[in-house]
Protein backbone atom coordinates (compact mmCIF):
# COMPACT_ATOMS: atom_id res chain seq x y z
CA UNK A 1 0.00 0.00 0.00
CA UNK A 2 1.38 3.37 -1.01
CA UNK A 3 0.08 6.24 1.11
CA UNK A 4 -0.91 9.63 -0.21
CA UNK A 5 -2.08 12.80 1.46
CA UNK A 6 -5.81 12.18 1.37
CA UNK A 7 -6.13 8.85 -0.38
CA UNK A 8 -4.45 5.47 -0.43
CA UNK A 9 -3.31 3.96 -3.67
CA UNK A 10 -3.16 0.18 -3.47
CA UNK A 11 -0.35 -1.70 -5.12
CA UNK A 12 0.44 -5.16 -3.80
CA UNK A 13 4.14 -5.90 -3.47
CA UNK A 14 4.28 -9.02 -5.59
CA UNK A 15 8.03 -9.48 -5.60
CA UNK A 16 8.00 -10.87 -2.09
CA UNK A 17 4.91 -13.00 -2.63
CA UNK A 18 5.42 -14.53 -6.04
CA UNK A 19 8.39 -14.45 -8.34
CA UNK A 20 7.47 -17.08 -10.90
CA UNK A 21 3.76 -16.99 -11.69
CA UNK A 22 2.97 -14.24 -14.17
CA UNK A 23 -0.70 -15.13 -14.02
CA UNK A 24 -0.83 -14.57 -10.28
CA UNK A 25 0.99 -11.25 -10.68
CA UNK A 26 -1.43 -10.17 -13.39
CA UNK A 27 -4.35 -11.17 -11.15
CA UNK A 28 -3.12 -8.98 -8.30
CA UNK A 29 -2.35 -6.07 -10.60
CA UNK A 30 -5.91 -6.18 -11.95
CA UNK A 31 -7.27 -6.68 -8.44
CA UNK A 32 -5.45 -3.55 -7.26
CA UNK A 33 -6.77 -1.60 -10.25
CA UNK A 34 -10.34 -2.60 -9.45
CA UNK A 35 -9.93 -1.77 -5.77
CA UNK A 36 -8.61 1.67 -6.71
CA UNK A 37 -11.59 2.22 -9.04
CA UNK A 38 -14.01 1.30 -6.24
CA UNK A 39 -12.26 3.62 -3.79
CA UNK A 40 -12.31 6.48 -6.30
CA UNK A 41 -16.01 5.88 -6.96
CA UNK A 42 -16.87 6.17 -3.26
CA UNK A 43 -14.66 9.25 -2.81
CA UNK A 44 -16.56 10.90 -5.65
CA UNK A 45 -19.94 9.90 -4.17
CA UNK A 46 -18.90 11.20 -0.75
CA UNK A 47 -17.94 14.56 -2.25
CA UNK A 48 -21.26 14.74 -4.11
CA UNK A 49 -23.24 14.01 -0.94
CA UNK A 50 -21.28 16.58 1.05
CA UNK A 51 -22.00 19.18 -1.62
CA UNK A 52 -25.68 18.22 -1.61
CA UNK A 53 -25.73 18.54 2.19
CA UNK A 54 -24.31 22.05 1.98
CA UNK A 55 -26.96 23.01 -0.58
CA UNK A 56 -29.74 21.61 1.62
CA UNK A 57 -28.34 23.43 4.64
CA UNK A 58 -28.39 26.74 2.74
CA UNK A 59 -31.97 26.07 1.62
CA UNK A 60 -32.96 25.34 5.21
CA UNK A 61 -31.53 28.66 6.38
CA UNK A 62 -33.40 30.47 3.61
CA UNK A 63 -36.65 28.78 4.69
CA UNK A 64 -36.04 29.72 8.33
CA UNK A 65 -35.47 33.34 7.33
CA UNK A 66 -38.66 33.26 5.28
CA UNK A 67 -40.52 31.81 8.27
CA UNK A 68 -39.34 34.69 10.46
CA UNK A 69 -40.37 37.28 7.87
CA UNK A 70 -43.80 35.71 7.41
CA UNK A 71 -44.34 35.51 11.15
CA UNK A 72 -43.39 39.17 11.64
CA UNK A 73 -45.63 40.25 8.77
CA UNK A 74 -48.47 38.11 10.12
CA UNK A 75 -48.06 39.50 13.63
CA UNK A 76 -47.95 43.12 12.41
CA UNK A 77 -50.99 42.61 10.19
CA UNK A 78 -53.14 41.18 12.99
CA UNK A 79 -51.72 43.62 15.51
CA UNK A 80 -52.94 46.59 13.51
CA UNK A 81 -56.35 45.09 12.64
CA UNK A 82 -57.53 43.54 15.89
CA UNK A 83 -55.54 45.20 18.63
CA UNK A 84 -53.64 41.98 18.90
CA UNK A 85 -49.95 42.01 19.64
CA UNK A 86 -50.15 42.35 23.39
CA UNK A 87 -47.33 39.91 23.80
CA UNK A 88 -44.19 41.48 25.22
CA UNK A 89 -41.60 42.66 22.73
CA UNK A 90 -38.99 40.11 21.92
CA UNK A 91 -41.22 37.18 22.74
CA UNK A 92 -41.31 34.67 19.97
CA UNK A 93 -43.46 31.68 19.35
CA UNK A 94 -42.10 28.42 20.70
CA UNK A 95 -41.38 27.28 17.15
CA UNK A 96 -38.95 30.18 16.69
CA UNK A 97 -37.06 29.47 19.91
CA UNK A 98 -34.66 26.59 20.41
CA UNK A 99 -35.14 24.18 17.58
CA UNK A 100 -36.29 26.12 14.57
CA UNK A 101 -37.05 23.02 12.58
CA UNK A 102 -40.54 22.51 13.98
CA UNK A 103 -43.76 24.39 13.64
CA UNK A 104 -45.73 25.55 10.65
CA UNK A 105 -44.38 28.91 9.43
CA UNK A 106 -47.88 30.12 8.62
CA UNK A 107 -49.54 29.22 11.93
CA UNK A 108 -46.90 29.82 14.58
CA UNK A 109 -48.27 33.05 16.05
CA UNK A 110 -47.77 33.69 19.74
CA UNK A 111 -50.02 36.73 20.08
CA UNK A 112 -53.08 34.77 21.27
CA UNK A 113 -55.21 35.89 18.33
CA UNK A 114 -57.28 33.42 16.38
CA UNK A 115 -55.00 33.53 13.38
TIGU-34953 format. One record per residue: residue number from 1; residue in one letter; x, y, z of N, C-alpha, C, CB in turn. Coordinates in Angstrom, 2 decimals. Glycine has a CB too. Layout:
% residues N
{atom NUM, a, {X, Y, Z}, {X, Y, Z}, {X, Y, Z}, {X, Y, Z}}
...
% end
This chain:
% residues 115
{atom 1, x, {0.86, -1.18, 0.00}, {0.00, 0.00, 0.00}, {0.90, 1.23, 0.00}, {-0.97, 0.00, 1.23}}
{atom 2, x, {0.67, 2.09, -0.97}, {1.38, 3.37, -1.01}, {0.44, 4.41, -0.44}, {1.85, 3.74, -2.46}}
{atom 3, x, {0.92, 5.23, 0.48}, {0.08, 6.24, 1.11}, {0.22, 7.57, 0.41}, {0.43, 6.39, 2.56}}
{atom 4, x, {-0.91, 8.28, 0.32}, {-0.91, 9.63, -0.21}, {-1.37, 10.58, 0.86}, {-1.79, 9.74, -1.45}}
{atom 5, x, {-1.60, 11.82, 0.49}, {-2.08, 12.80, 1.46}, {-3.48, 12.47, 1.93}, {-2.04, 14.21, 0.86}}
{atom 6, x, {-4.42, 12.38, 0.99}, {-5.81, 12.18, 1.37}, {-6.31, 10.79, 0.99}, {-6.69, 13.22, 0.72}}
{atom 7, x, {-5.62, 10.12, 0.10}, {-6.13, 8.85, -0.38}, {-5.02, 7.82, -0.38}, {-6.73, 9.00, -1.78}}
{atom 8, x, {-5.41, 6.57, -0.35}, {-4.45, 5.47, -0.43}, {-4.52, 4.86, -1.81}, {-4.71, 4.41, 0.66}}
{atom 9, x, {-3.37, 4.60, -2.37}, {-3.31, 3.96, -3.67}, {-2.77, 2.56, -3.40}, {-2.40, 4.76, -4.70}}
{atom 10, x, {-3.53, 1.55, -3.78}, {-3.16, 0.18, -3.47}, {-2.33, -0.43, -4.59}, {-4.40, -0.66, -3.22}}
{atom 11, x, {-1.22, -1.00, -4.18}, {-0.35, -1.70, -5.12}, {0.34, -2.81, -4.32}, {0.70, -0.73, -5.79}}
{atom 12, x, {-0.10, -4.02, -4.55}, {0.44, -5.16, -3.80}, {1.89, -5.41, -4.20}, {-0.42, -6.41, -4.04}}
{atom 13, x, {2.73, -5.61, -3.21}, {4.14, -5.90, -3.47}, {4.25, -7.38, -3.83}, {5.04, -5.56, -2.23}}
{atom 14, x, {4.31, -7.64, -5.11}, {4.28, -9.02, -5.59}, {5.65, -9.69, -5.59}, {3.71, -9.05, -6.98}}
{atom 15, x, {6.69, -8.91, -5.55}, {8.03, -9.48, -5.60}, {8.28, -10.41, -4.41}, {9.09, -8.37, -5.62}}
{atom 16, x, {7.77, -10.03, -3.26}, {8.00, -10.87, -2.09}, {7.04, -12.04, -2.03}, {7.88, -10.04, -0.82}}
{atom 17, x, {5.88, -11.92, -2.68}, {4.91, -13.00, -2.63}, {5.17, -14.06, -3.69}, {3.50, -12.44, -2.79}}
{atom 18, x, {5.28, -13.60, -4.92}, {5.42, -14.53, -6.04}, {6.49, -14.01, -6.99}, {4.06, -14.72, -6.77}}
{atom 19, x, {7.37, -14.86, -7.38}, {8.39, -14.45, -8.34}, {8.27, -15.19, -9.66}, {9.77, -14.67, -7.77}}
{atom 20, x, {7.51, -16.26, -9.70}, {7.47, -17.08, -10.90}, {6.17, -16.95, -11.67}, {7.68, -18.51, -10.53}}
{atom 21, x, {5.06, -16.91, -11.00}, {3.76, -16.99, -11.69}, {3.34, -15.63, -12.24}, {2.69, -17.51, -10.73}}
{atom 22, x, {3.42, -15.48, -13.54}, {2.97, -14.24, -14.17}, {1.46, -14.08, -14.08}, {3.41, -14.20, -15.63}}
{atom 23, x, {0.76, -15.19, -14.10}, {-0.70, -15.13, -14.02}, {-1.15, -14.60, -12.65}, {-1.32, -16.52, -14.27}}
{atom 24, x, {-0.50, -15.02, -11.62}, {-0.83, -14.57, -10.28}, {-0.51, -13.08, -10.15}, {-0.06, -15.38, -9.21}}
{atom 25, x, {0.62, -12.67, -10.70}, {0.99, -11.25, -10.68}, {-0.05, -10.42, -11.42}, {2.38, -11.03, -11.29}}
{atom 26, x, {-0.43, -10.88, -12.59}, {-1.43, -10.17, -13.39}, {-2.76, -10.08, -12.63}, {-1.64, -10.86, -14.75}}
{atom 27, x, {-3.12, -11.17, -11.95}, {-4.35, -11.17, -11.15}, {-4.31, -10.07, -10.09}, {-4.56, -12.54, -10.49}}
{atom 28, x, {-3.21, -9.98, -9.36}, {-3.12, -8.98, -8.30}, {-3.03, -7.56, -8.84}, {-1.92, -9.26, -7.43}}
{atom 29, x, {-2.40, -7.39, -9.98}, {-2.35, -6.07, -10.60}, {-3.77, -5.63, -10.96}, {-1.45, -6.08, -11.87}}
{atom 30, x, {-4.52, -6.52, -11.58}, {-5.91, -6.18, -11.95}, {-6.78, -6.01, -10.70}, {-6.51, -7.28, -12.85}}
{atom 31, x, {-6.53, -6.81, -9.69}, {-7.27, -6.68, -8.44}, {-7.03, -5.31, -7.81}, {-6.88, -7.80, -7.46}}
{atom 32, x, {-5.78, -4.88, -7.79}, {-5.45, -3.55, -7.26}, {-6.12, -2.45, -8.07}, {-3.93, -3.34, -7.25}}
{atom 33, x, {-6.13, -2.59, -9.39}, {-6.77, -1.60, -10.25}, {-8.26, -1.48, -9.92}, {-6.59, -1.95, -11.73}}
{atom 34, x, {-8.91, -2.62, -9.75}, {-10.34, -2.60, -9.45}, {-10.61, -2.01, -8.07}, {-10.91, -4.02, -9.53}}
{atom 35, x, {-9.77, -2.34, -7.11}, {-9.93, -1.77, -5.77}, {-9.77, -0.25, -5.82}, {-8.91, -2.38, -4.80}}
{atom 36, x, {-8.81, 0.22, -6.58}, {-8.61, 1.67, -6.71}, {-9.80, 2.33, -7.39}, {-7.33, 1.96, -7.48}}
{atom 37, x, {-10.40, 1.67, -8.38}, {-11.59, 2.22, -9.04}, {-12.75, 2.33, -8.04}, {-12.01, 1.33, -10.24}}
{atom 38, x, {-12.93, 1.29, -7.24}, {-14.01, 1.30, -6.24}, {-13.78, 2.42, -5.23}, {-14.09, -0.07, -5.51}}
{atom 39, x, {-12.56, 2.56, -4.75}, {-12.26, 3.62, -3.79}, {-12.49, 5.00, -4.39}, {-10.81, 3.51, -3.30}}
{atom 40, x, {-12.09, 5.20, -5.64}, {-12.31, 6.48, -6.30}, {-13.80, 6.76, -6.46}, {-11.61, 6.51, -7.67}}
{atom 41, x, {-14.56, 5.74, -6.81}, {-16.01, 5.88, -6.96}, {-16.63, 6.39, -5.65}, {-16.65, 4.54, -7.38}}
{atom 42, x, {-16.27, 5.77, -4.53}, {-16.87, 6.17, -3.26}, {-16.36, 7.53, -2.79}, {-16.57, 5.12, -2.20}}
{atom 43, x, {-15.13, 7.90, -3.12}, {-14.66, 9.25, -2.81}, {-15.48, 10.28, -3.56}, {-13.16, 9.40, -3.15}}
{atom 44, x, {-15.75, 9.99, -4.84}, {-16.56, 10.90, -5.65}, {-17.97, 11.01, -5.08}, {-16.62, 10.42, -7.11}}
{atom 45, x, {-18.58, 9.89, -4.73}, {-19.94, 9.90, -4.17}, {-19.97, 10.66, -2.85}, {-20.45, 8.47, -3.96}}
{atom 46, x, {-18.96, 10.48, -2.02}, {-18.90, 11.20, -0.75}, {-18.85, 12.70, -0.99}, {-17.69, 10.74, 0.08}}
{atom 47, x, {-18.04, 13.13, -1.94}, {-17.94, 14.56, -2.25}, {-19.27, 15.09, -2.77}, {-16.83, 14.81, -3.29}}
{atom 48, x, {-19.96, 14.31, -3.60}, {-21.26, 14.74, -4.11}, {-22.27, 14.89, -2.98}, {-21.78, 13.74, -5.15}}
{atom 49, x, {-22.28, 13.94, -2.05}, {-23.24, 14.01, -0.94}, {-22.92, 15.16, 0.00}, {-23.25, 12.70, -0.18}}
{atom 50, x, {-21.64, 15.44, 0.21}, {-21.28, 16.58, 1.05}, {-21.72, 17.89, 0.41}, {-19.76, 16.61, 1.31}}
{atom 51, x, {-21.55, 17.98, -0.91}, {-22.00, 19.18, -1.62}, {-23.52, 19.31, -1.54}, {-21.55, 19.14, -3.10}}
{atom 52, x, {-24.22, 18.20, -1.70}, {-25.68, 18.22, -1.61}, {-26.13, 18.63, -0.20}, {-26.26, 16.82, -1.97}}
{atom 53, x, {-25.42, 18.16, 0.81}, {-25.73, 18.54, 2.19}, {-25.56, 20.02, 2.42}, {-24.86, 17.77, 3.16}}
{atom 54, x, {-24.51, 20.61, 1.84}, {-24.31, 22.05, 1.98}, {-25.44, 22.82, 1.30}, {-22.96, 22.46, 1.38}}
{atom 55, x, {-25.87, 22.35, 0.14}, {-26.96, 23.01, -0.58}, {-28.24, 22.94, 0.25}, {-27.18, 22.37, -1.97}}
{atom 56, x, {-28.54, 21.76, 0.80}, {-29.74, 21.61, 1.62}, {-29.68, 22.47, 2.87}, {-29.94, 20.14, 2.00}}
{atom 57, x, {-28.51, 22.59, 3.46}, {-28.34, 23.43, 4.64}, {-28.62, 24.89, 4.31}, {-26.92, 23.28, 5.22}}
{atom 58, x, {-28.12, 25.36, 3.17}, {-28.39, 26.74, 2.74}, {-29.88, 26.94, 2.50}, {-27.59, 27.07, 1.46}}
{atom 59, x, {-30.53, 25.96, 1.86}, {-31.97, 26.07, 1.62}, {-32.74, 26.12, 2.94}, {-32.46, 24.90, 0.76}}
{atom 60, x, {-32.31, 25.34, 3.91}, {-32.96, 25.34, 5.21}, {-32.85, 26.70, 5.87}, {-32.35, 24.27, 6.12}}
{atom 61, x, {-31.70, 27.33, 5.80}, {-31.53, 28.66, 6.38}, {-32.40, 29.69, 5.66}, {-30.06, 29.09, 6.33}}
{atom 62, x, {-32.53, 29.56, 4.36}, {-33.40, 30.47, 3.61}, {-34.84, 30.29, 4.06}, {-33.28, 30.22, 2.09}}
{atom 63, x, {-35.28, 29.04, 4.23}, {-36.65, 28.78, 4.69}, {-36.88, 29.31, 6.10}, {-36.96, 27.28, 4.65}}
{atom 64, x, {-35.89, 29.19, 6.97}, {-36.04, 29.72, 8.33}, {-36.15, 31.24, 8.31}, {-34.86, 29.29, 9.21}}
{atom 65, x, {-35.36, 31.89, 7.46}, {-35.47, 33.34, 7.33}, {-36.84, 33.74, 6.79}, {-34.37, 33.89, 6.40}}
{atom 66, x, {-37.33, 32.99, 5.83}, {-38.66, 33.26, 5.28}, {-39.73, 33.07, 6.36}, {-38.95, 32.34, 4.08}}
{atom 67, x, {-39.57, 32.05, 7.19}, {-40.52, 31.81, 8.27}, {-40.55, 33.00, 9.23}, {-40.14, 30.53, 9.04}}
{atom 68, x, {-39.39, 33.53, 9.57}, {-39.34, 34.69, 10.46}, {-40.03, 35.90, 9.84}, {-37.89, 35.04, 10.81}}
{atom 69, x, {-39.76, 36.14, 8.56}, {-40.37, 37.28, 7.87}, {-41.88, 37.12, 7.82}, {-39.80, 37.42, 6.44}}
{atom 70, x, {-42.35, 35.93, 7.47}, {-43.80, 35.71, 7.41}, {-44.45, 35.87, 8.78}, {-44.10, 34.32, 6.85}}
{atom 71, x, {-43.78, 35.39, 9.81}, {-44.34, 35.51, 11.15}, {-44.43, 36.97, 11.56}, {-43.49, 34.71, 12.16}}
{atom 72, x, {-43.37, 37.74, 11.30}, {-43.39, 39.17, 11.64}, {-44.48, 39.89, 10.86}, {-42.02, 39.81, 11.35}}
{atom 73, x, {-44.60, 39.61, 9.60}, {-45.63, 40.25, 8.77}, {-47.02, 39.86, 9.27}, {-45.45, 39.85, 7.28}}
{atom 74, x, {-47.19, 38.61, 9.61}, {-48.47, 38.11, 10.12}, {-48.81, 38.80, 11.45}, {-48.43, 36.57, 10.31}}
{atom 75, x, {-47.83, 38.89, 12.33}, {-48.06, 39.50, 13.63}, {-48.38, 40.99, 13.49}, {-46.83, 39.32, 14.53}}
{atom 76, x, {-47.69, 41.69, 12.61}, {-47.95, 43.12, 12.41}, {-49.33, 43.34, 11.79}, {-46.88, 43.74, 11.51}}
{atom 77, x, {-49.70, 42.46, 10.85}, {-50.99, 42.61, 10.19}, {-52.13, 42.44, 11.20}, {-51.13, 41.59, 9.04}}
{atom 78, x, {-52.07, 41.40, 12.02}, {-53.14, 41.18, 12.99}, {-53.06, 42.15, 14.16}, {-53.11, 39.76, 13.49}}
{atom 79, x, {-51.89, 42.64, 14.45}, {-51.72, 43.62, 15.51}, {-52.43, 44.92, 15.16}, {-50.24, 43.87, 15.79}}
{atom 80, x, {-52.32, 45.33, 13.92}, {-52.94, 46.59, 13.51}, {-54.44, 46.45, 13.29}, {-52.28, 47.11, 12.25}}
{atom 81, x, {-54.93, 45.27, 12.94}, {-56.35, 45.09, 12.64}, {-57.18, 44.82, 13.90}, {-56.54, 43.95, 11.67}}
{atom 82, x, {-56.68, 44.00, 14.80}, {-57.53, 43.54, 15.89}, {-57.03, 43.96, 17.27}, {-57.64, 42.06, 15.85}}
{atom 83, x, {-56.06, 44.82, 17.33}, {-55.54, 45.20, 18.63}, {-54.71, 44.10, 19.25}, {-56.66, 45.58, 19.57}}
{atom 84, x, {-54.44, 43.12, 18.45}, {-53.64, 41.98, 18.90}, {-52.19, 42.44, 19.01}, {-53.77, 40.77, 17.92}}
{atom 85, x, {-51.35, 41.63, 19.53}, {-49.95, 42.01, 19.64}, {-49.62, 42.45, 21.04}, {-49.61, 43.10, 18.66}}
{atom 86, x, {-50.38, 41.97, 22.01}, {-50.15, 42.35, 23.39}, {-49.02, 41.56, 24.01}, {-51.41, 42.17, 24.20}}
{atom 87, x, {-48.44, 40.67, 23.23}, {-47.33, 39.91, 23.80}, {-46.14, 40.83, 23.96}, {-46.97, 38.68, 22.92}}
{atom 88, x, {-45.32, 40.60, 24.97}, {-44.19, 41.48, 25.22}, {-43.22, 41.47, 24.05}, {-43.47, 41.08, 26.50}}
{atom 89, x, {-42.55, 42.61, 23.83}, {-41.60, 42.66, 22.73}, {-40.48, 41.66, 22.93}, {-41.04, 44.07, 22.58}}
{atom 90, x, {-40.06, 41.09, 21.85}, {-38.99, 40.11, 21.92}, {-39.46, 38.71, 22.20}, {-38.01, 40.51, 22.96}}
{atom 91, x, {-40.75, 38.54, 22.52}, {-41.22, 37.18, 22.74}, {-41.53, 36.56, 21.39}, {-42.46, 37.14, 23.67}}
{atom 92, x, {-41.09, 35.36, 21.23}, {-41.31, 34.67, 19.97}, {-42.13, 33.43, 20.24}, {-39.98, 34.30, 19.28}}
{atom 93, x, {-42.71, 32.92, 19.20}, {-43.46, 31.68, 19.35}, {-42.49, 30.56, 19.69}, {-44.25, 31.36, 18.06}}
{atom 94, x, {-42.99, 29.52, 20.34}, {-42.10, 28.42, 20.70}, {-41.40, 27.82, 19.49}, {-42.89, 27.33, 21.41}}
{atom 95, x, {-42.03, 27.88, 18.32}, {-41.38, 27.28, 17.15}, {-40.21, 28.11, 16.66}, {-42.38, 27.10, 16.03}}
{atom 96, x, {-40.08, 29.36, 17.10}, {-38.95, 30.18, 16.69}, {-37.84, 30.17, 17.72}, {-39.40, 31.60, 16.43}}
{atom 97, x, {-38.09, 29.59, 18.89}, {-37.06, 29.47, 19.91}, {-36.48, 28.07, 19.89}, {-37.63, 29.81, 21.32}}
{atom 98, x, {-35.27, 27.91, 20.33}, {-34.66, 26.59, 20.41}, {-34.53, 25.97, 19.05}, {-35.47, 25.67, 21.32}}
{atom 99, x, {-35.20, 24.86, 18.87}, {-35.14, 24.18, 17.58}, {-36.06, 24.86, 16.60}, {-35.51, 22.70, 17.72}}
{atom 100, x, {-35.50, 25.39, 15.55}, {-36.29, 26.12, 14.57}, {-36.78, 25.22, 13.45}, {-35.47, 27.26, 13.99}}
{atom 101, x, {-36.67, 23.93, 13.63}, {-37.05, 23.02, 12.58}, {-38.47, 22.49, 12.76}, {-36.08, 21.88, 12.54}}
{atom 102, x, {-39.18, 22.97, 13.76}, {-40.54, 22.51, 13.98}, {-41.49, 23.67, 13.83}, {-40.68, 21.86, 15.36}}
{atom 103, x, {-42.74, 23.34, 13.72}, {-43.76, 24.39, 13.64}, {-44.06, 24.78, 12.21}, {-43.32, 25.60, 14.41}}
{atom 104, x, {-45.31, 25.10, 11.96}, {-45.73, 25.55, 10.65}, {-45.45, 27.04, 10.55}, {-47.23, 25.25, 10.40}}
{atom 105, x, {-44.74, 27.49, 9.52}, {-44.38, 28.91, 9.43}, {-45.58, 29.82, 9.26}, {-43.43, 29.12, 8.30}}
{atom 106, x, {-46.71, 29.28, 8.84}, {-47.88, 30.12, 8.62}, {-48.80, 30.17, 9.83}, {-48.64, 29.63, 7.42}}
{atom 107, x, {-48.62, 29.27, 10.79}, {-49.54, 29.22, 11.93}, {-48.84, 29.31, 13.27}, {-50.35, 27.96, 11.88}}
{atom 108, x, {-47.63, 29.81, 13.31}, {-46.90, 29.82, 14.58}, {-46.94, 31.21, 15.21}, {-45.45, 29.38, 14.37}}
{atom 109, x, {-48.12, 31.72, 15.46}, {-48.27, 33.05, 16.05}, {-48.39, 32.90, 17.56}, {-49.51, 33.78, 15.46}}
{atom 110, x, {-47.73, 33.78, 18.29}, {-47.77, 33.69, 19.74}, {-48.59, 34.81, 20.36}, {-46.36, 33.73, 20.30}}
{atom 111, x, {-49.35, 35.54, 19.55}, {-50.02, 36.73, 20.08}, {-51.43, 36.44, 20.58}, {-50.07, 37.81, 19.01}}
{atom 112, x, {-51.81, 35.20, 20.71}, {-53.08, 34.77, 21.27}, {-54.30, 35.19, 20.43}, {-53.23, 35.33, 22.66}}
{atom 113, x, {-54.08, 35.59, 19.19}, {-55.21, 35.89, 18.33}, {-55.69, 34.60, 17.69}, {-54.84, 36.96, 17.25}}
{atom 114, x, {-56.75, 34.64, 16.99}, {-57.28, 33.42, 16.38}, {-56.76, 33.26, 14.96}, {-58.82, 33.43, 16.39}}
{atom 115, x, {-55.53, 33.60, 14.74}, {-55.00, 33.53, 13.38}, {-54.32, 32.22, 13.10}, {-54.04, 34.64, 13.14}}
% end
